[in-house]
Amino acid sequence: MSKSIKLQRKESLLVELLNEALSTLNDGRLNTLQVLDVVCSRGADDAKVYLEKSILSPQEQKEILKLLKKANGLISRYCLESTGWYKTPKFTYTFDELYSKEVRMEELFKKISK
């Protein structure tokens, strides 16, 4: 079942807003994170936020997820002020495994082509 255009727009807007919100935070570990994708639930009450993990160790990832949980109020407030919505989805943060797999596959294809 395909998503509605309204939901796709909301997800796209949230990717931009979350990247902006993270860049405004004072913590260097958080303001350098990149949001790759946001997937909202059908009613847009919940949103799963996929972050790039690039060179982060598993321990650093756990620490960053804890920091994001603490900063969630600031991030939600930023989204509310920027959009004028009366509420934001409940954000759940996770690191995107698919992106790192794609990078590894591209590296393998480059090696194969040589």
C-alpha positions in Angstrom: 0.0 0.0 0.0 1.5 3.3 -1.0 1.7 6.3 1.2 -0.4 9.4 0.7 1.3 12.4 -0.7 0.5 14.4 2.4 2.4 11.8 4.6 5.3 11.8 2.1 5.5 15.6 2.3 5.4 15.5 6.1 8.3 13.0 6.2 10.3 15.0 3.7 9.8 18.2 5.8 10.7 16.4 9.0 14.0 15.2 7.5 14.9 18.9 6.7 13.7 20.1 10.1 15.4 17.4 12.1 18.7 18.1 10.4 18.3 21.8 11.2 17.2 21.1 14.8 20.2 18.8 15.4 22.6 21.4 14.0 21.4 24.0 16.5 22.2 21.8 19.5 25.3 22.7 21.6 26.6 19.1 21.8 29.2 18.4 19.1 28.2 14.7 19.0 24.6 15.6 18.1 25.0 18.6 15.9 27.1 16.7 13.4 24.6 13.8 13.0 22.7 13.5 9.7 19.1 12.4 9.4 18.8 10.2 6.3 15.1 9.4 6.4 12.0 9.7 8.5 9.2 7.1 8.3 5.9 8.2 9.9 3.2 5.9 11.1 -0.1 6.0 9.2 -1.6 8.6 11.4 1.7 10.4 11.7 1.6 10.1 15.5 4.9 8.2 15.5 8.0 8.8 13.4 11.1 6.6 13.1 14.2 8.7 12.4 17.1 7.0 10.6 20.5 8.5 11.3 23.8 8.0 9.5 26.1 6.0 11.6 29.2 6.4 9.4 32.2 6.0 11.7 30.5 5.6 15.0 31.4 2.7 17.2 28.5 0.7 18.8 29.3 2.3 22.2 29.1 5.8 20.7 25.8 5.0 19.0 24.3 3.9 22.4 25.5 7.2 24.0 24.2 9.3 21.1 20.7 7.6 21.4 20.6 8.4 25.1 21.5 12.0 24.3 18.9 12.2 21.7 16.3 10.9 24.1 17.2 13.8 26.5 17.2 16.4 23.7 13.9 15.2 22.2 11.9 18.0 23.8 14.1 20.7 22.3 14.0 18.9 18.9 10.2 18.7 19.0 9.8 22.3 20.1 12.0 23.4 17.1 9.8 21.4 14.7 6.7 22.9 16.2 8.0 26.5 16.0 9.2 26.0 12.4 6.0 24.5 11.1 3.1 25.9 13.2 1.7 22.4 13.8 -0.1 21.8 17.0 1.9 18.6 17.7 4.8 16.6 16.4 5.1 12.9 16.0 6.8 11.0 18.8 10.3 10.5 17.5 12.2 7.2 17.7 15.8 7.3 16.7 17.8 4.5 15.2 20.9 4.2 13.1 20.5 3.2 9.5 22.1 -0.1 8.7 21.1 0.0 5.0 23.2 3.0 4.2 26.4 1.4 5.5 25.6 -1.8 3.6 25.1 0.2 0.4 28.5 1.9 0.8 30.2 -1.4 1.4 28.6 -2.9 -1.7 29.7 0.1 -3.8 33.2 -0.4 -2.6 33.1 -4.0 -3.6 31.8 -3.2 -7.0 34.6 -0.7 -7.5 37.1 -3.4 -6.5 35.5 -5.9 -8.9 35.6 -3.4 -11.8 39.3 -2.9 -11.3 
